[in-house]
Amino acid sequence: MLEGILGNATAEKVLLYLEVYGEGYARAIAATFDDLPVNMVQKQLERLEAGGVLVSQLKGRTRLFVWNPRFAFLDQLRALLQKALSTLSESDRRRYFTRRTRPRRTGKPL
């Protein structure tokens, strides 16, 4: 969808993930999209950080990436990503962008 503008499909998936969740790290992003190797996600995160789109910080041993609020075109980029998310099918949106954020009750079956 946006890979022609962003350079490749991995960059598109990384940015869509960050648009939905606000923050992320390489292993979680790769796990969300089943076909992505972690090293490709890491390279894209590093490239986006070098370009000033993202910033990172260490939380424990995990490098967490978030939007860089000083990036000049942040609002326009996020608007473009929102438009791209709105064109995704409901099944793709459910498949990739719904994750549990609270713990499961003890004894509750999966």
C-alpha positions, -999 to 999 in steps of 0.1 A, spaced: 0 0 0 26 26 11 57 7 4 64 27 -28 65 59 -7 82 45 24 108 24 6 97 -11 14 69 -32 30 89 -37 63 90 1 69 53 3 62 45 -24 87 68 -9 114 52 25 110 16 11 110 24 -8 142 37 24 158 7 44 147 -16 19 163 3 12 195 23 43 200 55 25 209 72 -8 202 103 -29 200 117 -51 173 106 -85 186 70 -74 193 67 -58 158 81 -89 141 58 -112 161 28 -92 151 35 -97 114 43 -134 111 64 -132 80 89 -106 93 124 -115 106 135 -96 136 167 -84 120 148 -67 92 126 -49 117 157 -38 136 172 -24 105 141 -4 97 138 9 132 175 20 131 170 36 97 139 55 109 157 66 141 187 78 120 162 98 98 147 115 129 113 99 126 117 78 157 135 81 190 144 52 213 153 46 249 163 15 269 138 0 293 157 -27 310 174 -46 282 148 -37 256 151 -7 232 117 9 229 109 31 199 84 60 199 76 88 176 100 117 176 79 148 186 105 171 169 102 154 135 90 182 111 65 161 92 52 140 120 16 151 118 15 146 80 31 112 83 7 101 110 -23 114 89 -11 93 60 -7 62 82 -42 68 96 -56 69 60 -37 37 52 -52 20 83 -87 30 73 -83 12 40 -73 -21 56 -99 -48 57 -115 -56 90 -100 -90 90 -65 -76 86 -71 -50 112 -82 -76 137 -54 -100 127 -25 -75 131 -37 -47 154 -56 -63 183 -36 -75 212 -44 -82 248 -34 -54 271 -45 -69 304 -38 -102 320 -61 -132 317 -81 -142 348 -65 -171 366 -82 -204 355 -99 -189 325 -97 -212 295 -79 -200 264 
